[in-house]
Amino acid sequence: MVFKLCQSAGKKRRRLDGSHRLAEIVRGVKFKDGEKLTERALA
């Protein structure tokens, strides 16, 4: 029964929101509340 529950959960797992921004995160771009911070906002 646990195996079937795990299979069901795996099928319905949602992809991460914002995965298209992963490259920016790796480069060190700062985000706040899902919005990219500009140079002006950082100062």
QUIMOQUI-V911648 format. One record per residue. PHI is phi in degrees with one decimal (NA if undefined). OMEGA is omega in degrees with one decimal (* if undefined). NEAR is the number of other ideal C-beta (glycine too) atoms within 8 Angstrom. Layout:
[[PHI;OMEGA;NEAR] [PHI;OMEGA;NEAR]]
//
This chain:
[[NA;178.5;4] [-63.8;178.3;5] [-59.6;179.5;6] [-64.4;177.5;7] [-64.4;178.2;8] [-65.3;177.6;8] [-62.2;-179.7;8] [-63.6;179.7;8] [-65.3;179.5;8] [-65.8;179.7;7] [-72.8;-174.2;6] [-99.3;-178.0;6] [-63.4;-177.7;6] [-87.0;174.7;4] [-71.2;179.1;5] [-67.2;173.4;5] [-72.0;177.2;4] [80.4;-179.6;7] [-64.4;177.7;7] [-70.6;179.4;4] [-98.3;-176.9;9] [-59.9;179.4;8] [-62.0;178.7;6] [-65.9;179.0;9] [-64.4;178.8;9] [-63.1;178.7;6] [-72.4;176.4;6] [99.5;177.5;5] [-66.4;-178.5;9] [-91.2;177.4;7] [-126.3;173.9;11] [-136.7;-178.2;7] [54.5;177.0;4] [81.9;179.7;5] [-108.8;178.7;6] [-70.9;178.0;7] [-82.0;178.0;9] [-92.0;178.4;6] [-59.8;-179.6;5] [-64.1;-178.3;5] [-70.2;-179.2;7] [-76.0;-176.0;7] [-75.2;*;4]]
//
